[in-house]
Amino acid sequence: MGDTHPMLRLNDLRYAVEGRTLFEGASATIPTGHKVGLVGRNGTGKTTLFRLIRGELALESGTVTLPDRARIGGIAQEVPSNEVSLLNTVLAADTERADLMAEADTATDPDRIAEIQTRLADIDAWSAEARASSILVGLGFTPAETHQPCSDFSGGWRMRVALAAVLFSQPDLLLLDEPTNYLDLEGALWLEHYLTRYPHTVIIISHDRELLNRSVNGILHLEDKQLTFYSGNYDQFARQRAARRAVQAAAAKKQELQRAHLQSFVDRFKAKASKAKQAQSRVKMLEKMETITAPEDAARVVFTFPEPEELSPPIINTESASVGYDGTPVLSHLNLRIDQDDRIALLGRNGEGKSTLAKLLSDRLDAMGGRVTASNKLRIGFFAQHQVDELHVDQTPLEHLIKERPNEGQAKLRARLASFGLGADQADTEVGRLSGGQKARLSLLLATLPAPHLLILDEPTNHLDIESREALVEALTAYTGAVILVSHDMHLLSLVADRLWLVKDGRVSPYEEDLQAYRKLLLAPPDKPEKDKPKPKKASRDDILELRAEVRKCEARVEKIAAMQDELAKRLGDPKVYEDHMADKRVVWQKKYSEVMEAMDRAEAMWLKAQSKLEKAEG
């Protein structure tokens, strides 16, 4: 982090939209090279903040300061559907390289030609195709697809091309607004890993807890029209914030008692003229007391799923079943069993057939061969993004429910809406005017209305904020039906799923390892063909002793850094640190903390490397 100037300074921002104030005196400084998660409840103005930083909206007052010539990048919208190949679309995003390449073809002046070639070498122009291609492959395209035109791909896939393009152009400040919403688990894990190695500053709006724990070293929290910057990842932020809230609550309580005491004095003596002077001064004290409001816990967001009656197991069974489209099987030899207490996560890259399997199991696609047997009373609930998109925009949530349950009283239907976090205001608002999260809640309510014995959820957390995701985990844990889950949210998967099925190469098989092992498998570099590998020579006894000593040394270094990390986390967790007179110390400790985080990453990497060298040597 050679650059000492902060990358981005937000100073005293004020901005309102349609009479609603989003920012009032909001300030924050983002250090150069930091990876920062921008978090806050839905509707607080996170996307608006990005637009203010980009200069697309005019501030009412305050300033956004960036270093001179800093390039800001973000994804505006999906790539157009044209005949340009994916690879060339991504390459064009580095405008300097594209301009120089074009000029290299036409330049005639020898000095200029030399200048162009030197600059192209400086910006590593020749490895650009390989870099662009590896980003596209990381986001889920096959090497062959990178040469196909954009028009061959749907909107969701073209969003991935737009993401690849902005990552390739490497802006100094990268602004990403919920990029994992259009990625699958595999793409999300690749992005998470890529961001940790991104060479410049990143601010990412995300509700994905795993991503915010693995990829960022700072959290910018937007709440009550203010911004607060915390060092560390999401879990550390949650701990520090809880400590601050406890202090705030205690201060508010103390003040409440003081105020009650003063008020009773005022009331008692107001009538007595002799004490009126004192009473007056108490009134003044009352007025002067700055109100410390007790932090109310964010209103609990809820999902309450209805309970299905119990069916005898299995609820679905398939024997040598195959399924596909137009006579061509996508999946075959399916021997699967689902019981009512199953919680199954489907793993597998895009295009391997997860959606096809979900369609077969939810009876929206017939088997082409083999047998599928289901309990005759089986009710299935299905949730996917396309259902959210198919809600009637000109009808209210209440009208949606009346259509499904014409004989139920309005009071009961309103109670159902409330049990999914849709209060009186939202019940009577046209769906077209609801937020993405509110529409998702309505779709989930409609999917679970018949009390299904099996609930199939395809990316249920898109558009849900962190509190809503936690509430969904709680609801699914309490739910007495079976769950089949496709999600890019590792936090959700790890808390809900107890069985993993891998959809790969036309088969569906149980994945015996855990999610962390799957993560490692995806991020491991592809193996080189055996024939290229030189035969390793046997390690001597001295080599092995030396490697063991190296492993011990690395282990000790990790322990030492972990102790430093704990000590700093303790200091930063102390509410006193956030008092004004501690500002200098706090800045030093926060800086130190992010340095220690980086040192830990390096030390762990060295330790793993030393261990694997030792394992190889010991054979």
C-alpha positions in Angstrom: 0.0 0.0 0.0 2.6 2.5 -1.1 0.1 5.3 -1.7 -0.5 7.3 1.5 -3.4 9.3 0.1 -6.7 7.9 1.0 -8.4 6.5 -2.1 -11.7 8.0 -1.4 -12.9 10.7 1.0 -16.6 11.2 1.6 -17.2 14.4 3.5 -20.4 15.6 5.1 -22.6 14.2 2.3 -26.2 15.4 2.2 -28.7 14.0 -0.3 -32.4 13.5 -0.5 -34.7 11.8 -3.1 -38.4 12.6 -3.4 -38.3 14.4 -0.1 -36.7 11.4 1.7 -33.3 12.2 3.2 -30.8 9.3 2.5 -27.6 11.0 3.7 -27.2 13.7 6.3 -23.7 14.7 7.3 -22.3 11.3 6.2 -18.5 11.1 6.1 -16.0 8.2 5.6 -12.5 7.6 4.3 -11.6 4.5 2.4 -7.8 3.8 2.4 -6.1 2.9 -0.8 -6.1 -0.7 -1.8 -8.7 -1.7 0.8 -11.4 -4.2 -0.1 -14.6 -2.8 1.6 -18.1 -4.2 2.0 -20.8 -1.6 1.9 -23.6 -2.9 4.1 -26.9 -1.6 5.4 -30.6 -2.6 5.2 -32.4 -2.6 1.9 -33.6 0.9 0.9 -31.1 2.8 2.9 -29.4 4.2 -0.2 -26.3 2.0 -0.9 -26.8 2.0 -4.7 -27.4 5.8 -4.5 -24.1 6.2 -2.8 -22.4 4.5 -5.7 -24.1 6.9 -8.1 -22.9 9.9 -6.0 -19.3 8.6 -6.0 -19.5 8.2 -9.8 -20.9 11.8 -10.1 -24.1 10.6 -11.8 -26.1 12.4 -9.2 -25.5 15.9 -7.7 -25.0 16.2 -4.0 -27.0 18.8 -2.1 -23.9 19.5 0.0 -20.6 17.8 0.9 -17.8 16.5 -1.3 -16.6 13.2 -2.8 -12.8 13.4 -3.2 -10.7 11.0 -5.3 -7.0 11.1 -6.2 -6.4 12.8 -9.6 -6.9 10.7 -12.6 -8.3 7.8 -10.6 -10.4 5.6 -12.8 -13.7 4.4 -11.4 -15.3 1.3 -12.8 -18.6 -0.6 -12.2 -21.2 -2.5 -14.1 -23.8 -0.1 -15.5 -25.9 -2.7 -17.3 -25.6 -5.9 -19.3 -23.5 -6.1 -22.4 -25.5 -5.4 -25.6 -26.7 -8.4 -27.7 -24.4 -8.0 -30.7 -22.1 -10.1 -33.0 -18.9 -9.2 -31.1 -17.4 -12.2 -29.4 -17.3 -12.4 -25.6 -13.5 -12.2 -25.6 -13.3 -9.2 -27.8 -16.0 -7.5 -25.8 -13.9 -7.9 -22.6 -10.7 -6.9 -24.4 -12.3 -3.7 -25.6 -12.9 -2.6 -22.0 -9.2 -1.8 -21.6 -9.6 1.3 -23.8 -5.9 2.3 -23.7 -4.8 -1.1 -25.0 -7.6 -1.1 -27.7 -6.6 2.4 -28.9 -2.8 1.5 -29.0 -3.5 -1.8 -30.9 -5.6 0.1 -33.4 -2.9 2.8 -33.8 -0.1 0.2 -34.1 -1.8 -1.0 -37.3 -1.8 2.4 -39.0 1.2 4.3 -37.5 4.1 5.1 -39.9 6.4 7.4 -37.9 9.2 5.1 -36.5 9.5 7.0 -33.2 5.7 6.7 -32.6 5.8 3.0 -33.5 8.6 2.5 -30.9 6.6 4.5 -28.3 3.5 2.4 -29.0 5.3 -0.9 -28.7 7.1 0.2 -25.5 3.7 1.2 -23.9 2.0 -2.0 -25.1 4.8 -4.0 -23.4 4.5 -1.9 -20.2 0.7 -2.6 -19.9 1.3 -6.3 -20.5 -0.8 -6.1 -23.7 0.3 -9.5 -25.0 -0.9 -11.5 -22.1 -4.3 -9.7 -22.2 -6.1 -12.4 -24.2 -5.1 -15.0 -21.7 -6.2 -12.8 -18.8 -9.5 -11.9 -20.3 -10.2 -15.5 -21.2 -9.3 -16.7 -17.6 -11.8 -14.2 -16.1 -14.6 -15.4 -18.5 -13.9 -19.0 -17.7 -13.8 -18.2 -13.9 -17.3 -16.7 -14.3 -18.6 -19.8 -15.9 -18.0 -19.7 -19.7 -16.3 -22.6 -21.5 -13.1 -21.6 -23.5 -15.1 -22.3 -26.7 -18.0 -20.0 -25.6 -15.6 -17.1 -25.2 -15.3 -16.9 -29.0 -19.1 -16.9 -29.5 -21.0 -13.7 -30.2 -22.8 -11.9 -27.3 -26.1 -12.4 -29.1 -25.9 -16.2 -28.3 -26.4 -15.6 -24.6 -29.3 -14.5 -22.4 -29.4 -11.3 -20.3 -28.1 -13.0 -17.1 -25.1 -14.4 -18.9 -24.4 -11.0 -20.6 -24.3 -9.5 -17.1 -21.4 -11.9 -16.4 -19.7 -10.6 -19.5 -20.2 -7.0 -18.3 -18.6 -8.1 -14.9 -15.7 -9.8 -16.7 -15.1 -6.6 -18.7 -14.9 -4.3 -15.7 -12.7 -6.7 -13.8 -10.4 -6.9 -16.9 -10.1 -3.1 -17.2 -8.8 -3.0 -13.6 -10.1 0.5 -12.5 -8.4 2.2 -9.5 -11.7 2.1 -7.7 -14.0 -0.9 -8.5 -17.6 -0.5 -7.4 -19.6 -3.7 -7.5 -23.4 -3.7 -6.6 -24.5 -7.2 -5.5 -22.5 -9.0 -8.3 -23.3 -12.5 -7.0 -27.0 -12.0 -7.7 -26.4 -13.2 -11.2 -23.7 -15.8 -10.4 -24.0 -19.4 -9.3 -22.0 -20.8 -6.3 -19.0 -21.6 -8.5 -18.9 -18.2 -10.1 -19.4 -16.5 -6.7 -16.5 -18.5 -5.1 -14.2 -17.6 -8.0 -15.1 -13.9 -7.6 -14.5 -14.0 -3.9 -11.0 -15.4 -4.5 -10.3 -12.9 -7.3 -11.2 -9.9 -5.3 -8.8 -10.8 -2.5 -6.0 -10.5 -5.1 -7.4 -7.4 -6.9 -4.5 -4.8 -7.1 -6.6 -1.7 -6.3 -9.5 -0.5 -4.1 -12.8 -2.3 -4.2 -16.2 -1.4 -2.6 -18.8 -4.1 -2.9 -22.5 -3.9 -1.9 -23.3 -7.5 -0.8 -25.5 -9.4 1.6 -23.4 -12.5 1.2 -21.8 -13.1 4.6 -19.2 -15.6 3.4 -18.0 -13.2 0.8 -17.9 -10.3 3.3 -15.8 -12.5 5.7 -13.3 -13.8 3.1 -12.8 -11.0 0.6 -12.9 -7.7 2.5 -10.8 -6.0 5.1 -13.2 -3.2 5.9 -16.9 -2.7 6.3 -18.6 0.6 5.5 -22.0 0.6 7.4 -24.8 2.8 6.2 -27.4 3.4 9.0 -29.5 6.4 10.1 -28.3 8.5 7.1 -24.7 8.1 8.4 -21.6 6.1 7.3 -19.3 4.3 9.7 -16.1 2.6 8.6 -14.9 -0.5 10.5 -11.7 -2.4 10.0 -11.9 -6.1 9.6 -14.4 -8.5 8.0 -18.2 -8.8 8.6 -18.1 -11.0 11.7 -15.6 -8.5 13.3 -17.9 -5.6 12.3 -20.9 -7.4 13.9 -19.0 -7.9 17.1 -17.7 -4.3 17.3 -21.1 -2.9 16.5 -22.8 -5.1 19.2 -20.3 -3.7 21.7 -21.0 -0.1 20.7 -24.8 -0.7 20.8 -24.5 -2.1 24.3 -22.7 1.0 25.5 -25.3 3.2 23.7 -28.2 1.4 25.3 -26.6 1.7 28.8 -26.0 5.5 28.2 -29.6 6.0 27.1 -30.9 4.2 30.1 -28.7 6.2 32.5 -29.9 9.4 30.8 -33.5 8.4 31.0 -33.2 8.0 34.8 -31.4 11.4 35.0 -34.1 13.0 32.9 -36.9 11.5 35.0 -35.2 12.8 38.1 -34.9 16.3 36.8 -38.4 16.2 35.5 -39.8 15.3 38.9 -37.9 18.1 40.5 -39.3 20.6 37.9 -42.8 19.3 38.5 -42.5 19.5 42.3 -41.1 23.0 42.5 -42.7 24.7 39.5 -45.6 25.9 41.8 -43.3 27.1 44.6 -42.1 30.6 43.8 -39.1 30.4 46.2 -37.7 27.4 44.3 -38.7 28.7 40.8 -35.1 29.8 40.0 -33.8 26.4 40.7 -36.6 24.8 38.7 -35.8 27.2 35.8 -32.2 26.0 35.8 -33.3 22.4 35.8 -35.6 23.1 32.9 -32.6 24.5 31.0 -30.6 21.4 31.9 -33.4 19.2 30.6 -33.4 21.1 27.3 -29.6 20.9 27.1 -29.4 17.2 27.6 -28.5 15.7 24.2 -30.8 12.8 23.5 -29.0 9.5 23.3 -31.5 7.2 21.7 -31.4 3.5 22.7 -30.6 1.4 19.6 -33.7 -0.6 19.0 -32.9 -3.9 17.5 -33.8 -3.7 13.8 -37.4 -4.9 13.7 -37.3 -8.6 13.5 -37.7 -9.8 9.9 -39.7 -12.9 9.7 -40.7 -15.9 7.5 -43.2 -18.3 9.0 -43.7 -21.4 6.9 -46.9 -23.4 7.3 -46.4 -27.0 8.6 -47.3 -29.9 6.3 -48.7 -33.2 7.7 -46.2 -36.1 7.8 -46.1 -38.5 4.8 -44.6 -42.0 5.0 -41.1 -42.1 3.5 -39.8 -41.8 0.8 -41.7 -38.9 -0.6 -40.0 -39.2 -4.0 -38.0 -42.1 -5.4 -36.4 -42.4 -8.8 -35.1 -45.7 -10.4 -32.7 -45.5 -13.3 -34.6 -42.3 -14.4 -33.4 -40.1 -17.2 -34.5 -36.6 -18.1 -33.8 -34.0 -20.8 -35.3 -32.1 -23.7 -36.3 -33.0 -27.2 -35.3 -36.6 -26.8 -31.8 -35.8 -25.6 -31.1 -36.7 -22.0 -29.3 -34.2 -19.8 -29.2 -36.5 -16.8 -29.5 -40.3 -16.7 -29.1 -43.3 -14.3 -30.8 -41.3 -11.6 -31.3 -43.4 -8.4 -32.4 -40.9 -5.9 -34.5 -41.0 -2.7 -36.0 -38.0 -0.8 -37.5 -38.2 2.6 -39.5 -35.5 4.3 -36.7 -34.5 6.7 -34.0 -34.1 4.0 -32.2 -30.9 3.5 -30.3 -31.2 0.2 -28.1 -28.7 -1.6 -27.4 -29.2 -5.3 -23.9 -28.5 -6.3 -22.5 -28.3 -9.8 -21.4 -25.8 -12.4 -24.0 -23.9 -14.5 -25.3 -26.0 -17.4 -24.6 -29.3 -15.7 -28.4 -29.8 -15.1 -29.3 -28.6 -11.6 -32.4 -26.8 -13.0 -33.4 -29.8 -15.1 -33.2 -32.0 -11.9 -35.4 -29.4 -10.0 -37.9 -29.5 -12.8 -38.1 -33.3 -12.8 -38.5 -33.5 -9.0 -41.2 -30.7 -9.0 -43.1 -32.6 -11.7 -42.7 -29.8 -14.3 -40.8 -32.1 -16.6 -41.5 -35.8 -17.3 -38.9 -38.5 -17.1 -37.8 -39.8 -20.5 -37.0 -43.3 -19.1 -36.9 -45.2 -15.8 -39.4 -44.6 -13.0 -40.2 -41.7 -10.7 -42.6 -42.5 -7.9 -44.0 -39.9 -5.5 -46.4 -40.0 -2.5 -49.9 -39.5 -3.9 -50.6 -36.7 -1.4 -47.3 -34.9 -2.1 -47.5 -31.1 -2.4 -44.5 -29.3 -3.8 -43.6 -25.6 -3.4 -41.2 -24.1 -5.9 -39.4 -20.7 -5.8 -37.2 -19.3 -8.5 -36.4 -15.8 -9.8 -38.6 -16.2 -12.9 -41.6 -16.5 -10.6 -40.8 -13.3 -8.9 -40.7 -11.8 -12.4 -44.1 -13.2 -13.2 -46.0 -11.5 -10.4 -48.7 -9.1 -11.6 -47.1 -5.6 -11.3 -50.5 -3.9 -11.3 -51.9 -5.9 -8.4 -51.3 -5.7 -4.7 -49.9 -8.6 -2.6 -53.3 -8.8 -0.9 -55.0 -9.3 -4.4 -52.4 -12.0 -5.2 -53.5 -13.9 -2.1 -57.2 -13.3 -2.6 -56.9 -15.0 -6.0 -55.2 -18.1 -4.4 -57.5 -18.2 -1.4 -60.8 -16.6 -2.4 -62.6 -18.1 0.6 -60.2 -16.9 3.3 -61.1 -13.7 5.1 -59.0 -10.6 4.5 -57.9 -10.4 8.1 -56.4 -13.9 7.8 -54.7 -13.1 4.5 -53.2 -9.9 5.9 -51.9 -11.9 8.9 -50.3 -14.3 6.4 -48.6 -11.4 4.6 -47.4 -10.0 8.0 -45.9 -13.4 8.8 -43.6 -13.0 5.8 -42.6 -9.5 6.8 -45.1 -7.7 4.5 -46.9 -5.2 6.8 -50.1 -3.2 6.3 -48.3 -0.6 4.0 -47.0 -3.2 1.6 -50.2 -5.3 1.5 -52.0 -2.6 -0.4 -49.1 -1.4 -2.6 -49.0 -2.4 -6.2 -46.3 -5.1 -6.7 -44.6 -2.9 -9.4 -43.8 -0.4 -6.6 -42.3 -2.9 -4.1 -38.6 -3.5 -3.7 -36.9 -6.6 -5.0 -36.7 -8.1 -1.4 -40.5 -7.5 -0.9 -41.4 -9.2 -4.2 -39.2 -12.1 -3.2 -41.0 -12.4 0.1 -44.4 -12.4 -1.7 -43.2 -15.2 -4.1 -41.9 -17.2 -1.1 -45.3 -16.8 0.6 -47.1 -18.0 -2.6 -44.8 -21.0 -2.9 -45.3 -22.1 0.7 -49.1 -21.3 0.8 -50.2 -24.9 0.3 -47.9 -26.1 3.1 -45.7 -28.1 0.8 -44.0 -31.4 1.9 -41.1 -30.5 -0.4 -39.8 -27.0 -1.0 -37.5 -26.4 -3.9 -35.6 -23.1 -3.7 -33.6 -21.8 -6.6 -31.4 -18.8 -5.4 -33.9 -17.7 -2.8 -31.6 -15.0 -1.3 -31.2 -12.7 -4.3 -32.5 -9.2 -3.2 -32.8 -10.2 0.5 -30.7 -8.3 3.0 -28.5 -9.9 5.7 -31.2 -9.9 8.4 -33.8 -11.4 6.0 -31.3 -14.1 5.0 -30.8 -15.0 8.7 -34.6 -15.1 9.1 -34.8 -17.4 6.1 -32.3 -19.8 7.7 -34.3 -19.8 10.9 -37.6 -20.5 9.0 -36.0 -23.4 7.0 -34.5 -24.9 10.1 -37.9 -24.9 11.8 -39.8 -26.1 8.6 -41.0 -29.8 8.8 -40.9 -30.5 5.0 -38.0 -31.5 2.8 -35.8 -28.7 1.2 -33.9 -28.8 -2.0 -31.7 -25.8 -2.4 -29.7 -24.2 -5.2 -27.8 -21.1 -3.9 -24.6 -19.2 -4.3 -24.8 -18.2 -0.7 -22.3 -20.4 1.2 -23.5 -19.1 4.6 -27.1 -20.3 3.8 -25.9 -23.6 2.4 -23.7 -24.4 5.3 -26.4 -23.6 7.9 -29.3 -25.4 6.1 -28.1 -28.3 4.0 -27.2 -31.6 5.6 -26.8 -33.5 2.3 -24.9 -32.4 -0.8 -25.7 -33.8 -4.3 -23.2 -33.1 -7.1 -24.7 -32.7 -10.5 -21.9 -33.5 -13.0 -21.3 -35.2 -16.3 -24.9 -36.2 -16.7 -25.1 -37.9 -13.3 -26.3 -36.9 -9.8 -24.3 -38.4 -6.9 -23.9 -37.7 -3.2 -20.9 -35.5 -2.5 -19.3 -37.0 0.6 -17.0 -34.1 1.5 -18.2 -30.8 3.1 -18.7 -27.4 1.4 -15.2 -26.2 2.3 -13.7 -29.2 0.5 -16.0 -28.3 -2.5 -14.7 -24.7 -2.4 -11.1 -26.0 -2.4 -11.8 -28.3 -5.3 -13.2 -25.5 -7.4 -10.4 -23.1 -6.7 -7.6 -25.7 -7.2 -5.7 -25.1 -10.5 -6.4 -27.7 -13.1 -4.0 -30.6 -13.1 -1.2 -30.7 -15.7 -1.2 -33.9 -17.8 0.9 -36.6 -16.2 3.4 -36.9 -19.1 4.6 -33.3 -18.6 5.6 -33.9 -15.1 9.2 -34.7 -14.4 9.7 -37.7 -12.0 10.4 -36.3 -8.5 13.7 -37.4 -7.0 13.6 -38.9 -3.6 14.2 -36.5 -0.7 17.2 -37.1 1.6 16.9 -37.4 5.4 18.5 -33.9 5.8 16.0 -32.4 3.3 13.1 -33.8 5.4 14.5 -32.5 8.7 15.0 -29.1 7.1 11.4 -29.1 5.8 10.1 -30.1 9.2 11.9 -27.2 10.8 10.5 -24.9 8.2 6.9 -26.1 9.0 7.5 -25.5 12.7 8.8 -22.0 12.0 5.8 -21.2 9.8 3.4 -22.6 12.5 5.0 -20.4 15.2 4.7 -17.4 13.0 1.0 -18.0 12.4 0.4 -18.4 16.2 2.3 -15.2 16.9 0.3 -13.2 14.3 -3.0 -14.8 15.6 -2.1 -13.5 19.1 -1.5 -10.0 17.7 -4.8 -10.2 15.9 -6.7 -11.2 19.0 -5.1 -8.4 21.0 -6.0 -5.8 18.4 -9.5 -7.1 18.0 -9.9 -6.8 21.7 -8.8 -3.2 21.7 -11.0 -2.4 18.7 -13.9 -4.2 20.4 -13.6 -1.9 23.5 -16.4 0.8 23.2 -14.0 3.4 24.7 -12.0 3.4 21.5 -14.9 5.1 19.7 -14.8 8.1 21.9 -13.5 11.3 20.2 -10.2 11.6 22.3 -9.2 8.1 21.1 -9.5 8.9 17.4 -5.7 8.9 16.7 -5.1 5.7 18.5 -8.1 4.1 16.8 -6.8 5.0 13.3 -3.4 3.5 14.2 -4.9 0.3 15.6 -7.2 -0.1 12.6 -4.3 0.4 10.2 -2.3 -2.1 12.2 -5.2 -4.5 12.2 -5.5 -4.5 8.4 -1.7 -5.0 8.1 -1.9 -8.0 10.6 -4.8 -9.5 8.5 -2.5 -9.3 5.4 0.4 -10.7 7.2 -1.8 -13.6 8.4 -2.8 -14.4 4.8 0.8 -14.5 3.7 1.9 -16.5 6.8 -0.9 -19.1 6.3 0.0 -19.4 2.6 3.7 -20.0 3.5 2.7 -22.6 6.1 0.5 -24.5 3.7 3.3 -24.4 1.1 5.8 -25.7 3.6 3.4 -28.5 4.8 2.7 -29.7 1.2 6.5 -29.7 0.4 7.0 -31.8 3.5 4.2 -34.2 2.7 5.6 -34.6 -0.9 9.1 -35.3 0.5 7.8 -37.8 3.0 5.9 -39.4 0.1 
